[in-house]
């Protein structure tokens, strides 16, 4: 049981970090687009 828990935890943590980093990148891109739209408007 313990071995399975140890194997599952690191991968789930890594997956969550990847999701968060992708989300951060998307929000940064959206902020950039919004700033450019405001300049153009």
TARASUL-V402631 format. One record per residue. N is the residue number from 1. OMEGA is omega as a letter, one per 30 degrees, with the letter a starting at -180 (none if undefined). D_CENTER is the distance of its C-alpha to the mean C-alpha in Angstrom with 2 decimals. Layout:
BEGIN
N_OMEGA_D_CENTER / N_OMEGA_D_CENTER
END
This chain:
BEGIN
1_a_30.25 / 2_a_28.85 / 3_l_27.99 / 4_l_25.92 / 5_a_23.94 / 6_a_23.31 / 7_a_22.13 / 8_a_19.78 / 9_a_18.07 / 10_a_16.61 / 11_l_15.11 / 12_l_13.55 / 13_l_12.14 / 14_l_10.78 / 15_l_9.28 / 16_l_7.58 / 17_l_6.37 / 18_l_5.25 / 19_a_3.62 / 20_a_2.31 / 21_l_2.79 / 22_l_3.16 / 23_l_3.48 / 24_l_5.06 / 25_a_6.79 / 26_a_7.95 / 27_l_9.26 / 28_l_10.89 / 29_l_12.47 / 30_l_13.69 / 31_l_15.19 / 32_a_16.90 / 33_a_18.30 / 34_l_19.57 / 35_l_21.30 / 36_l_22.94 / 37_l_24.11 / 38_l_25.63 / 39_a_27.45 / 40_a_28.78 / 41_none_29.86
END
